[in-house]
Amino acid sequence: MPIDFDADLNLVSAVTAGVGAVRSGTDSEDDACRCDPRFETPAGRSDRRRAELVVDADDCPGGGDLASSPDCRATVVGALATRDADVVRTVADGVGRTYEGDAAGLLLAAGRFVERVEFHDESLAARARRDPLGAAREAAGRAGAVGRIVAETGLEEGAARVDGYDDAIRPAVGPSVARSRVTLRPPAGASLLDRRELPSGATVRAYETPDGTLYHLTPVAHALDPAATATLESAYDCLARGGVEGGDRAPGRAVRRVADDSTPVETLTDVLRRYTRGNGVLDDLFADPRVTDVVASAPVEENPVRVTLDGERVRTNVRLTADGAAALASRFRRASGRAFSRATPALDASVTRPDGTKVRVAGVTAPASDGIGFAFRAHGDDAWTLPGLVAAGTLPADAAALLSLAAERGAAALVAGTRGAGKTTLLGSLLWELPDATRLVTVEDTPELPVEALREGGRDVQPLTVELDGGEGSFSPDDALKTALRLGDGALVVGEVRGEEAGTLYEAMRVGAHGNAVLGTIHGDSAAAVRERVVSDLGVAESAFGATDLVVTCARDGPRRRVAAIEEVRTGEEGVRFETLYESDADGLDATGRIERGDSALAASLAEPAETYADVLDALDERATHLGRLAETDRTRPEDVRTAYREREVN
């Protein structure tokens, strides 16, 4: 239910007018403000001195709209004359308005001004409650204590920066159900760069602003008219009270129970399901295929959500509420089965979106941070394959052929790179290169490898999930690797090498893991950095590290992920050294010629009993041609690749 640009600009005033329209019986005696203010400490905050002023405006004719209602403004300024607050939040008929930043600053300055000026001029203090901008102009022209107070409280400066209350007190608006707020009007001077409709029904615009690119989202829930918003709130209350049953059908039943003939039942059902069964506004953000990362830094109600859009980190017009962050934390605890509390203030998990795709979640909470904060990373909808990475420009076909043959013939390889460089994606693609009959045992703390896709493709995969906190009864990475080695012949795949399990992993490499591939990822930006980490940081003997056959280093250049180097590991009297087989240059990843010259220990080790080095070169050339053809013809999905590989074996 997307809205157009003009509707974006007018929605705040439309909602305000609509709130009045859905009320009834407001005669002259009932026009006085009936807002009910209270001060609260946001959920999950570690600093108890911080506070929000929360205003229940359900029974107020002004609806808690501080820009348009002088009476509501007077109630809020009067409350702020008694106590400071960082954020002001009003709620009426299921619509929440959040005033923060400059808007909250102006209201707070007005409260401080009222508190101090009342002793000198009661009538000016009364005006400042209802009309702080007008009071600021009047006080700024006066000498003595009044002129000094308006300057010292910041009211004079705040009033000088704005043009009327629509500009001065601009709220972020959203249904209470959404537990998130969006600023619907773009900043002054913003120029529209792009507009798109997302599969979730949301509208997203990109604006160029003086502060950089702004990712401007209008979710369906924030574009509902006032009557639909009120119905949505009633349906949510019905659902929360347990008034309906039916599992996933419960949101629809709740909407139909409170609907009338004009209610957009399907739209409200989708919205209610998203905010009660899904991940709320996050599902809108991840509905955009250009978005790979979403960050909500604590305290979430003060910091705009930021997204990585085509490789660039940009601001959004979205903020989570404190209770919205707390609700997400609870959801992630249930979905992952992992602790996340003051006792365990960090979370690393993977959750499934309603469409079945996965999002990796890293979370922090008090006392480690000032409230709950999250970082999310989307997993691709499809399992990547080597032909897919060739088509995407991650690596050329000849380099992919080397990795394919190495994985198929049981090499021990580490995929290195920094965070977000694409290590797990490349590792997952190599699993499709293993022979169909090979049993796979994967070891991960947060499931990211394409286990389900591999199983759907007929592969035998045994995943082992480990716990990193080391609590009583936990299944550690070292335990998992020892278990994996007892589960029978098969390839061993480690999601990330980071601790004491490195010794067990290198023992598996040393014995050849029953003749099958041993693959893993590790943090590092080169083979030398990987050796330093494994030997110096993880305590593996350098001679044991020599069991590694090759190190593949991934890198990220803006939105592009690529293979930056492929290096083989050699051992001798002087210890471990590296020989570069593929290296980056201005045109991408190029062969150094070592393999072609017959000087690659890795290529020699890939020869089967009846093969010569020249046979390995022929196999690499044939495989490079095959992978390149698949990439060029867009046969890159797992099912396409499996079929093509079977055809290659037959021929």
SEBAZA-675030 format. One record per atom (N, C-alpha, C): x, y, z. Coordinates in steps of 0.2 Angstrom, whole numbers, plus 5000, padded with zeros to 4 digits. Example, Ala and Ser with C-alpha at 12.3 -4.5 7.8 and 13.67 -1.06 7.14 Angstrom:
BEGIN
506649725039 506249785039 506649845039 506449895035 506849955036 506450005039 
//
This chain:
BEGIN
500449945000 500050005000 500450065000 500950074995 501350134995 501050194994 501350254996 501050314995 501550354991 501350414987 501750454983 502050504987 502550544983 502950594986 502550644990 501950674987 501550724990 501250694996 501050634996 500750605002 501250605008 501850585006 502450585011 502450655015 502450705011 502450775014 501850795018 501350765016 500750785020 500450735025 500750685026 500450625030 500450645037 500950685040 500950705047 500350745048 500150795044 499550835045 498950795044 498950745039 498350705038 498250665044 498750635047 498650595053 498350635058 498650695059 498350735065 497650755064 497450775058 496750785056 496350725057 496550675055 496150605056 496050585063 496550595067 496450585074 495850625077 495850685075 495250725077 494650695074 494650675068 494050645064 493750585068 494250545070 493950475073 493750485080 493850545083 493550565090 492850585089 492550585094 491850615094 491650645100 491150695100 490950725106 491350775109 491850815105 492250865108 491950925107 491450945112 491151015112 491651065116 491451125116 491851175119 492051165126 491751125130 491951115137 492451055137 492451025132 492950965132 493650975128 493751045126 494251055122 494951065125 494951065132 495551065136 495951005135 496651015136 497050955135 496950905140 496950845139 496850795143 497450745143 498050765140 498650725140 498850705147 499150645147 499350615154 500050605153 500550645156 501250635155 501550595161 502050565159 502450525164 503150515162 503650515166 504350505165 504550435166 504850405160 505050335161 505850325159 506150275161 506750255159 506750205154 506950215147 506850165142 507150095144 506750045141 506949975143 507649965140 508049925145 508749905143 509249955144 509150015146 509650065147 510050065153 510650075152 511150065158 511150125162 511050185159 511050245163 510350265165 510250265172 509650275174 509450345175 509950385173 509750465174 509450485167 509450445162 509150465156 508450445156 508050485153 507250485154 506950505147 506350475147 505850495141 505250525145 504950575142 504350595144 503850565139 503450515142 502950485138 502250515140 501850525135 501250565135 500650525132 500250495137 499650465134 499050515132 498950515126 498550565123 497850535120 497750475122 497150445119 496450485121 496450515126 495850555128 495850625127 496350645123 496450715122 496250745115 495850795115 495650825108 496250835104 496750865107 497350875103 497750815100 497650765103 497950705100 498750695102 498950745106 499650745108 500150765102 499850805097 500250835092 500450895094 501150895096 501450955099 501551015094 501550995087 501651055082 500951095081 500451055082 499751085080 499351105086 499451075092 499051085097 499451125103 499251195104 499551235109 499451205116 498851175117 498651145124 499051085125 499151045120 499650985122 500351005123 500551055119 501251085120 501351115127 500751145129 500851175136 500951125141 500551065140 500651005145 501350985145 501650975139 502250945139 502850995142 502751055140 503251105142 503251115150 502551115152 502551115159 502851055163 502750995160 503150935163 503850945163 504150975157 504850975157 505151035161 504651075164 504851125168 505051095175 504851035176 504951005183 505550945182 505650925176 506150875175 506450865168 507050855167 507350845160 507150785157 507050785151 507050715147 507350725140 507650665138 508050665132 507550655126 506950625127 506550615121 505850625124 505350655120 504650655121 504250615116 503850575119 503450525115 502750535117 502350545112 501550545113 501250495109 500750465112 500350415109 499650425109 499250425104 498550435103 498250385098 497750355099 497350315095 497850265090 498350235094 498750195090 499350225086 499350295086 499850335083 500350355088 501050345087 501550365091 501950425088 502050475091 502550525089 503050535093 503650535090 504250535094 504650605093 504750645098 505150705097 505850705100 506350705096 507050695098 507450745095 508150745096 508550795093 508350865094 508350905089 508250975090 507550985092 507050945090 506350955093 506350945100 506650895103 506650885110 507050935114 507550955110 507951015113 507551075114 507151095109 506751155110 506251145115 505951095116 505451085121 505751085128 506351055128 506651055135 506951125137 507151165132 507351235133 506751275135 506151265132 505551295134 505451275141 505451215143 505351195150 505751225155 506451235153 506951265158 506751335158 506551365153 506451435153 505851455157 505351415157 504751425161 504951415168 505351365170 505451355177 505851415180 506251455176 506651505178 506351575178 505951585172 505651655171 505051665175 504751605177 504051615181 504151665187 504651665190 504751715196 504751785194 505051795188 505051865185 504451885181 504151845178 503551865173 503151805172 502551805176 502151745176 501751745169 501551795166 501251795160 501651775154 502351795154 502751765149 502851695150 502951665156 502951595157 502351555155 501751585156 501151555153 501151555146 501451605142 501451605135 501951555133 502551545136 503051505134 502851425134 502351415139 502051345139 501751335132 501251375130 500851365124 501251385118 501651435118 501951465112 502651485113 503151435114 503851445116 504151485111 504051485104 504351525099 504151595100 503551615101 503351685102 503651705109 503651665114 503951695120 504651705119 505051665115 505751675114 505851735111 505451755106 505551825102 505451875107 504851875111 504751925116 505251935121 505551875124 506051885129 506751905126 506851885120 507551905117 507551985116 507052015116 507052095115 507052125122 507152095127 507052125134 507752125137 507852175142 508552175145 508452145152 508952135156 508852115163 508852035163 508552005168 508551935170 508151895164 507651925161 507251885156 507651875150 507951925148 508451925142 509051875143 509251875149 509851825151 509551755151 508951745154 508751675155 508551645148 508251685143 508051655137 508751635133 509251675134 509951655131 510251595134 510251595141 510551545145 510251475144 509551475143 509251405143 509251375136 509451415131 509551395124 508951405120 508351435123 507751445119 507851495114 508151545115 508251595110 508651565104 509151535105 509551505099 509151455096 508751405099 508351355096 507851385092 507451445095 506951475091 507151505085 507851535085 508051575079 508251525073 508351455074 508451415069 507851385065 507251405067 506751365064 506251425062 505751395058 505251435055 504551405056 504251415062 503651395064 503651325067 503151305070 503151235073 503151175069 502951175063 502951125059 503751105057 504151155057 504851155056 505251135063 504951175068 505351165075 505151105078 504551075078 504351015082 504150965077 504650935073 504450885068 504550815071 504050775071 504050715075 504250655070 504550605073 504550535069 503850505071 503550475066 502850455067 502850375065 502350345069 502250275067 501750245072 501350195069 500950155074 501250125080 500950125085 501150095091 501350025090 501049995086 501149925085 501849915082 502049965078 502649955074 503249955078 503249985084 503849995088 504450025085 504350065080 504850095076 504550165074 504950215072 504750275070 505050295064 504750325059 505050355053 504850435053 505350465051 505250535049 505050545042 504350565041 504050555034 504250615029 504450675032 504650725028 505450725027 505650725021 506350725020 506650795022 507350795024 507650865026 507550915021 507550975024 507551035019 508151035015 508051055008 508551055004 508750985001 508350935003 508550865000 508350854993 508750824989 508550814982 508450734980 507950724977 507750654976 508250624971 508550564973 508950524968 508650464965 508250434969 507950364967 507350354971 506850314968 506250294971 506050224969 505950184974 505750114972 505250084976 504850034974 504349994978 504649934979 504649914986 504949854988 504449794988 504649734988 504249674988 503749674994 503949705000 503549715006 503049755006 502949795000 502449855000 502749915002 503349925005 503549985007 503850025001 503850095002 504150134997 504850155000 505350154995 506050184998 506250234993 506550294995 506850344991 507550354994 507950374989 508650394991 508650474990 508850504995 508950584994 509650604995 509850654991 510550684993 510450744997 510750745003 510650795008 511350825010 511350885013 512050915015 512450865019 512150815023 512450765027 512550705023 512550695017 512650635013 511950605011 512050545008 511450505006 510950485012 510350495011 509850475016 509350425012 509350365016 508950305014 508250325017 507750335013 507050365016 506550305015 506350275020 505850225020 505150245022 504650225018 503950225021 503650165021 503650125027 503350065027 502550065026 502250015025 501550015024 501250035030 501450015036 501150025042 501150105044 501650135041 501650205043 501250255037 501050215032 500650255027 499850245028 499650205033 498950195034 498550255036 497950265034 497550325036 497350315044 497150365047 496950365054 496550305056 495950295052 495450245054 495750175054 496150165049 496550095048 497050085054 497350145056 497850135061 497450125068 496950155069 496550135075 496350065075 496050035069 495849975069 496449925070 497049945067 497649905068 497849895076 497749955079 497849955086 497349905090 496749915088 496249865091 496349795090 496549775084 496749705082 497349685086 497849725087 498449705091 498249695098 497849735101 497549725108 497249665109 496849645104 496449585104 496949525104 497449525100 497949475099 498349475106 498549525108 498949525115 498549495120 497849515121 497449485126 497349415125 497549385120 497349315119 496649305117 496349355113 495649345111 495549305105 496049285102 496049245096 496549185096 496449135093 496849075092 497049065085 497449015084 497548995077 498249005074 498749015079 499449015076 499549075071 499849055065 499949105060 499349135058 498749105059 498149135056 497849185061 498149185067 497849235072 497849305071 498349335067 498349405065 497749425061 497549375056 497049385052 496349385055 496349335060 495749335064 495649395068 496149415071 496149475076 495849535072 496149545066 495949605061 495149595060 494949535058 494249525056 493749535061 494049525068 493549535073 493449605075 493849645073 493749725075 493649765068 493549725063 493549765056 492849785055 492749835051 492049855048 492149845040 491649875037 491549865030 492149905026 492349955029 492849995026 493649975027 493649925031 494349905034 494749865028 495349885027 495749845022 496049785025 495649735026 495849675030 496449645028 496649635022 497249595020 497849645021 497749705020 498349745022 498549745029 498049755033 498149755040 498349695043 498149635040 498349575042 499049565041 499349585035 500049585033 500449625038 500249685039 500549725044 500649695051 500049675053 500049645060 500449585061 500449545055 500849485055 501649505055 501849555052 502549575051 502749595058 502349635062 502549665068 502449615074 502049565073 502049515079 502349445078 502349425071 502649365070 503349375066 503449435063 504049445059 504549485063 504949525059 505449565062 505349635061 504649655060 504449725060 504849765054 505049825055 505349865050 505949835047 506249795051 506849755048 506749715042 506149685041 505949645036 505849695030 505649755031 505549805025 506249825023 506749835027 507449855025 507749795021 507649735024 507949675020 507549655014 507049685013 506649675007 506949705001 507449755002 507849784997 508449744995 508449714990 509049674988 509749714988 509749774988 510349814988 510649824995 510249805000 510449815007 510749755010 511349755012 511649695015 511749695022 511749755025 511849765033 511449815035 511149805041 510749855045 511049865052 511149925054 511449935061 510949985065 510849965071 510450005075 510850005082 511150065082 511650075088 511250095094 511550075100 511250095106 511450165108 510950205111 510250195112 509850195106 509450155104 509150145097 508650205096 508350235102 507850285101 508250355099 508850355100 509250415099 509650415092 509750355090 510150345084 509750325078 509850355072 509550325066 509850265064 509350215062 509650155059 510050175053 510550135052 510950145046 511050075042 511050085035 511050025031 511650035027 511949975024 512449965019 512049955013 512050005008 511650005002 512150004996 512149954993 512649944987 513349964990 513549934996 514249944998 514350005002 513850055002 513950115006 513550125012 513850135018 513450145024 513150215024 512450215024 512050275024 511550275030 511350345031 510850355036 510150335034 509650315038 508950315036 508550355040 507950365039 507450405042 507050365048 507350305049 507050255054 507450255060 507050245066 507250235072 506850185076 507150135079 506850085083 506650125090 506150105093 505950125100 506350075105 506450105111 506750065116 506349995117 505650005117 505349945119 505249895112 505349925106 505449885100 506049845100 506649875102 507249845103 507249785108 506849795114 506749745119 506349685116 505849705112 505449655109 505849605104 506249645100 506649605095 507149565099 507449585105 507949545109 507549485111 506949495114 506549435116 506449385110 506249405105 506149365099 506749325097 507349365097 507949335095 508249275100 508049295106 508249245111 507849175110 507149185109 506749125108 506949085101 507149125096 507249095090 507949065090 508449085093 509049055093 509249015099 508849015104 508948975110 509548995114 509749065113 510349085116 510149145121 510549145127 510449195132 510649265129 510349315131 510449385130 510149425135 510549445140 510349485146 510949515149 510849545155 511349575159 511949525160 511749465162 512249415163 512649395157 512249395151 512549375145 512449435140 512849485140 512649545137 512849555129 512949495126 513149495119 512749435116 512549445110 512149395106 512449385099 512549325097 512749305090 512349255088 511849265083 511349215082 511149225074 510749185072 510449185065 509749175066 509349215063 508649205063 508349205056 507749175056 507449165049 506849215048 506849245043 506349295041 505749255039 505149285038 504549255036 504649225029 505049255025 505149225018 505649165018 505849145024 506349085024 507049105024 507249165022 507949175021 508149195028 508849195029 509149205036 509449275036 509549295042 509849365044 510249345050 510949365050 511349355055 511249415060 511249405067 511149455071 511749455076 511949515077 512449525083 512149575087 512049565094 511749615098 512149625105 512049685107 512349705114 511849735118 511949725125 511449765129 511849785136 511449815140 511749835146 512049775150 512549775154 512949835155 513549845150 513549805145 514049815139 513949875135 513349905135 513149965131 512549995134 512450055132 511950095135 511250075131 511050025133 510449995130 510549945125 510049925122 510049865117 510249895110 510749865107 510949885100 511049825096 510949825089 510949765085 511349785079 511749735076 511949735069 511749675065 511449685060 511149635056 511449625049 511549565047 511849555040 511349505037 511149515031 510749475027 511149415024 510849365024 511149305020 510749305013 511149285008 510849285001 510249235001 509749244997 509249204996 509449134993 509949134989 510149074985 510849064987 510948994987 511648974989 512148984983 512649014984 513149034979 513548974977 513748974970 514148924967 514748954964 515248914963 515848944959 515648974953 515248944948 515048984942 514649044944 514249044949 513949114951 514449164953 514949144957 515549194958 515949214952 516049174948 516349194942 515949244938 515249224937 514849274934 514849344937 514849344944 514849404948 515549444948 516049414945 516649444945 517049434951 516949394955 517249384961 517949344960 518049304955 518649274953 518549254946 519149244942 519049224935 518949144935 518849124929 518649054928 519249004930 519849024928 520448984929 520648974936 520549034940 520649024947 520148984950 519448994948 518948954951 519048874949 519348864943 519548794942 520048764947 520548804949 521048774953 520648764960 520248804962 519948794969 519448734968 519148724963 518648674962 519048604962 519548604958 519948534958 520248524965 520548574969 520848564975 520248544980 519648564980 519148544985 518948474983 518848464976 518648394974 519148344976 519848354976 520348304977 520648314984 520248344989 520448334996 520948374999 521048434996 521548484999 521348515005 521748535009 521648575016 521748645014 521248685015 521248755013 520848795018 521148855018 520848915023 520648965018 520048995019 519849055016 519849115021 520249165019 520449215024 520149275021 520049325026 519849395024 519549435030 519449495029 519149535035 518449525035 518049555040 517349545041 517049575034 516549535032 516149555026 516449555019 517049515019 517449505013 517149455009 516749415011 516449355007 516749285009 517049285014 517349215016 516849155016 516349165020 515849115020 515549095014 515349155010 515049145003 515549094999 516149114999 516649074995 516749004997 516748995004 516748925007 516148885005 515548915006 514948885004 514948864997 515248904992 515248884985 515748824984 516248814988 516648764987 516348694989 515848694993 515548634995 515148594989 514948634984 514648604978 515148574974 515848584975 516348554971 516548484974 516348474980 516548404983 516148354979 516348294978 516048234975 515348224978 514848204975 514148194977 514148144983 514548094983 514548044988 514948064994 515248124994 515648145000 515148165006 515248135012 514848155018 515248225020 514848275022 515048335025 514848345032 515348365036 515248375043 515448455044 514948495045 515048565046 515048585054 515448635055 515548655062 515448725062 514948755065 514848825065 514548845072 514648915074 514348935080 513648975078 513649005072 513049035069 512949005062 512448965061 512348935055 512348985049 512848975044 512849025038 512948985032 513248925033 513348885027 512748855024 512748845017 512048825014 511948745015 511848725022 511748655023 511048635020 510548675021 509848655019 509848645011 510148695008 510248685000 510648624998 511148615002 511548555000 511148485001 510748485006 510348425008 509748425003 509548475001 508948474995 509248444989 509948464988 510248434982 510548364983 510348334988 510448264989 511148244992 511448294995 512048284999 511948265006 512448225009 512348205016 512748255020 512448295024 512748345028 512548335035 513048335039 512948335047 513148395050 512748445051 512948505054 513048495062 513548525065 513648535072 513648605074 513248625079 513248695081 513548695088 514048745088 514448755094 514248815098 514448815104 514348875109 515048905111 515048975110 515749005112 515749025119 515249035123 515249065129 515649015134 515648945133 516048905137 515648885144 515048895144 514648885150 514548815151 514348795157 514248725159 513748685154 514048635152 513648595147 513648615140 514048665139 514148695132 514548645127 514348645121 514748605116 515248655112 515848645114 516348695112 516548675105 516948725101 517148705095 517648645095 518048645100 518548585100 518148525101 517648525105 517248465106 516948445099 516648495096 516348475089 516848445084 517448475084 517948445079 518148375081 518248365088 518348295090 517848245088 517248275089 516648235087 516548225080 516748275076 516648265069 517148215066 517748215069 518248165067 518048085069 517548085073 517348015075 516747995071 516448045067 515848025064 515947995057 516547975056 516647935050 516947975044 517147945039 517447975033 517048035030 517348085028 516948145026 517448205026 517148255022 517448315022 517348355028 517748395031 517648435037 517648505035 517148545037 517048615036 516948655042 517448705043 517348735049 517148815048 516648835050 516348905049 516848955050 517248955056 517749005057 518248975062 518848975061 519348955065 519549015070 519449005076 519649065081 519849045088 519948985090 520148975096 520548905097 520448875103 520748815104 520648755099 520148765096 519948705091 520448705085 520848755085 521348765079 521848705080 522048685086 522448625086 522148565084 521548545085 521248495083 521148495075 520948555073 520848565066 521548545062 522048565065 522748545061 522948475062 522648445067 522748375068 522348335062 521748365061 521348335055 521748345049 522048405048 522348415041 522948375041 523348365046 523948325046 523748255044 523248225047 523048155045 522648155038 522448205036 522148205029 521348195030 521148195036 520348195037 520148135033 520448075033 520148015030 520248025022 520648075020 520748085013 520248125009 519848165013 519448215011 519648285012 519248335009 519448405010 519348425017 519848465020 519748505026 519748575024 519148615026 519048675023 518848725029 519048785029 518748825035 518948905033 518648945037 518749015036 519149045042 519449095041 519849125046 519949205045 520049245050 520149315049 520849325048 520949365043 521649385040 521649415033 522149455032 522049485025 522649465021 522949405022 523449375018 523649315021 524049275017 524249205020 524749215026 525149265025 525649285031 525249305037 524749345036 524349365042 523949295045 523749255041 523449195043 523949155047 524549145045 525049105048 525149135055 525249205055 525349235062 524849225067 524249225064 523649215069 523649145071 523749095067 523649025069 524249005073 524849025072 525449005075 525549045082 525549115081 525649155087 525049165092 524449175089 523849185093 523549125095 523449075091 523149015092 523548955095 524148965095 524648915098 524748855094 524648855087 524848795083 525548795081 525848745081 526548745079 526648755072 527148795070 527248815063 527348745059 527648695061 527648635057 526948605056 526548615061 525848585060 525448635055 525548695055 525248745050 525448725043 526048695042 526248675036 525748625032 525348595036 524848545033 524348585029 524248645029 523848685025 524148685018 523648665013 523848665006 523848735003 523348775004 523248835001 522848885005 522948945005 522649005008 522349045003 521649055003 521349104998 521149165002 521349225000 521149285003 520649324999 520049335003 519549375000 519649445002 519349494998 519349565000 518749594998 518649655001 518049694999 518149764997 517949784991 518149854988 517449884987 517149924992 516549954992 516049894991 515549894987 515049844986 515349774983 515949784980 516149724977 516549674981 516449614981 516849564985 517249524980 517849514981 518249474976 518849434980 519049384976 519649354978 520249394977 520649404982 521249454981 521949414980 521949354982 522549314981 522449234983 522749194979 522749124981 523549104981 523649074987 524349064989 524448994991 524948954989 525048884991 525548884997 525548835001 525948835007 526448785006 527148805007 527648755006 528048755012 528348695014 528748685020 529448665018 529948685022 530648665020 531048675027 531648665026 532148675032 532048745035 531848795031 531848865033 531148875036 530748825036 530048835039 529548835034 528948875035 528448885031 528548945027 528348935020 528348995016 527748995011 527649045008 527049045003 527249064996 526949034991 527049044984 526449074981 526449124978 525749154975 525649124969 525049094968 524849064962 524349114958 523949154962 523549204958 523649274963 523749324959 523749394963 523349444960 523249494963 522749554961 523249604957 522949624952 523249684948 522649724946 522849774942 522349824940 521749794936 521849744933 521349704929 520949654933 521149644939 520749584943 521249534946 521149474945 521549424948 521849384942 522549384942 522849354937 523349294939 523449244935 523949194937 524649224937 525049194941 525749214941 526149174936 525949124934 526249074929 526649024932 526649014939 526948964943 526648894941 525948894940 525648824939 525848804932 525848854927 525948834920 526648814919 527148844923 527848824922 528048764926 527548734929 527648664932 527948674939 527948734942 528248744948 527748754954 527148714954 526648724959 526648654963 526848654969 526748594974 526048574974 525548624975 524848614975 524648574969 524748604963 524548564957 524848494957 525448484959 525748424958 525448374963 525148404969 524848354974 524148334972 523848374967 523148354965 523148304960 523748284957 523748224952 523548164956 523048124952 522848064954 523448014953 523347944955 523947904955 524147894947 523647894943 523847874936 524047944932 524047994935 524048064931 524748094932 524948134927 525548174927 525348244929 525848284930 525748354931 525448384924 525648364919 525248384912 524548364912 524348314915 523648294915 523248344920 523548364925 523248414930 523148474926 523648494922 523548564918 522948554914 522948494910 522348484906 521748484909 521648454915 521048454919 520848524921 521348564923 521248634925 520948674919 521248664913 521048704907 520348684906 520148614906 519548594904 518948614909 519148614916 518748644921 518548714920 519148754919 519048824918 518548844912 518648804907 518148814901 517448804903 517348744907 516648724909 516348774913 516748804918 516548854923 516348914920 516748934915 516648994911 516048994907 515948934904 515348924900 514648934904 514748904910 514148904915 513948974917 514549014918 514449084920 514149124915 514349114909 514149154903 513449134901 513249074902 512549054900 512049064906 512249094912 511849104918 511649034921 512048984920 511848924923 512248914930 512048954934 512448964941 512048944947 511448924946 511048904952 511248834954 511248814961 511448744963 511148694958 510548694957 510248634953 510548634946 510648694943 510948704936 511648674936 512048694942 512748664942 512748594943 512348564947 512348494949 512248454942 511748474938 511548444932 512148454927 512448504927 513048514922 513648474924 513748464931 514348424933 514148354931 513548334932 513448264930 513448244923 513248294919 513348294911 514148294910 514548324913 515248324912 515548264914 515348224919 515548164921 515448114916 514748114913 514548064908 514948074902 515148134900 515448144894 516248144894 
//
